[in-house]
């Protein structure tokens, strides 16, 4: 009996100490509850739908986690994703350009990285608040998307480009493979890489990090550039999956990504968080829409539920910091 009690105490201590365990338990409990209501909820088709729904969020969450851990965040990722996808689409489809898809794809990535770099330079070098900076970039990128596209969607990019979003390897669709690979790589880098682990020191105490010799501004700029690059990748893959790029693509995605990262254990005050936790947050949010449909609730409730989860996560984060 004593041994059992000891095991339970250690298990409970681990749950309290490791945020990823808490969110994993929530995800499992939620999935099992929905499965008990309708066994089709955990069918291969539903799981595939969930993974396809979250792949863009998971990719953007890798960069957003780096930012939140270092004490920043990025409200422009959804708009940057749309601008990058539309740029590639226009380069491929404009009669006067007709650029080959690999070059257009690289150009789209370059646009995202450039927008992120501008964000990083303004935040790190000029010293403007990340909220104001990335809010401005969100509006700028969305406006440029409408200007570049003329307010019109673009489609019919060809089978080679679309294979990135629709192709399969061993029966698994490419966006799922790419997103899961990036999550694993980013999680390992943030945990093990000396360079990426500096984000925890910056988020924990920026002044102390600077005094210890960490190149705070360079790392901040790198983080925003990475966030823009990953947002561009997510936008391009989404366009490839639908064979379409639209001016309103990615609207509201930034809030869902930030919500997922915070639910996954990151803090708005910086200094903590993991990519794996952020991915679990993405999984939880991605299960909301199928659950709403399974329960025969109007789909309009999805945003209300996501907003409620964000408020609850921020509240719990605040309570946790006060207890410390």
Secondary structure as GFF3:
##gff-version 3
##sequence-region A 1 324
A	DSSP	alpha_helix	2	17	.	.	.	ID=ss1
A	DSSP	alpha_helix	19	37	.	.	.	ID=ss2
A	DSSP	three_ten_helix	39	42	.	.	.	ID=ss3
A	DSSP	alpha_helix	44	69	.	.	.	ID=ss4
A	DSSP	alpha_helix	77	93	.	.	.	ID=ss5
A	DSSP	alpha_helix	101	121	.	.	.	ID=ss6
A	DSSP	pi_helix	122	126	.	.	.	ID=ss7
A	DSSP	alpha_helix	130	149	.	.	.	ID=ss8
A	DSSP	beta_strand	154	155	.	.	.	ID=ss9
A	DSSP	alpha_helix	159	166	.	.	.	ID=ss10
A	DSSP	beta_strand	168	169	.	.	.	ID=ss11
A	DSSP	beta_strand	172	173	.	.	.	ID=ss12
A	DSSP	alpha_helix	174	192	.	.	.	ID=ss13
A	DSSP	alpha_helix	194	204	.	.	.	ID=ss14
A	DSSP	alpha_helix	206	211	.	.	.	ID=ss15
A	DSSP	alpha_helix	216	242	.	.	.	ID=ss16
A	DSSP	beta_strand	244	245	.	.	.	ID=ss17
A	DSSP	alpha_helix	253	263	.	.	.	ID=ss18
A	DSSP	alpha_helix	275	294	.	.	.	ID=ss19
A	DSSP	alpha_helix	301	323	.	.	.	ID=ss20
###
